[in-house]
Amino acid sequence: MTCLPLDPSEARAAIATGARLIDIRGTDEYAREHIPGATNVPLDRIDELANGPSPVIFHCRSGMRTEANAERLAAATGDAPAYILTGGIDAWRVAGQPTVLDRGQPIEIMRQVQIAAGALVLISVLLGFLWSPALFGLSAFVGAGLVVAGATGWCGMAEMLRALPWNRRANV
């Protein structure tokens, strides 16, 4: 079994006739913005999805996570038909469909990691040229951390950022 693609208008019609919309993004991404009526079941917990006879439409931000995990998502639905929202919530928004946006929620942790890592590398390279070449080591340290995060799925910078005060807002 595999997931079939649906564009935003087809997905909207399927939802109107009883299809379930499942957002596979992380809880922090869901809390910041989600499609009304979508249920958040992060990809790492997709095996906990309650099966039922209703068709299931999966979505992520851009459609890449859902496409990359299509077989796993289809298996999680049991015998129910499984679909993927082509282009994810980004395509949904571009198609003029409504989303619930809570700007009071912090931006997603991985975006914060990208911002922090990029800033640390840029600052250390600039200071390495302007002040002391030893500061190039900070770029190497950040790069090594990103390699470890990519290889293991655990990111120390993300864990530190999660503990900061602006990330303590309760998720939806």
Secondary structure, DSSP 8 states (H G I E B T S, - for coil): ---EEE-HHHHHHHHHTT-EEEE-S-HHHHHHEE-TT-EE--GGGGGG----SS-EEEE-SSSHHHHHTHHHHHHHTTTS-EEEETTHHHHHHHTT---EE-TTS---HHHHHHHHHHHHHHHHHHHHHHT-GGGHHHHHHHHHHHHHHHHHS--HHHHHHHTSGGG-S---
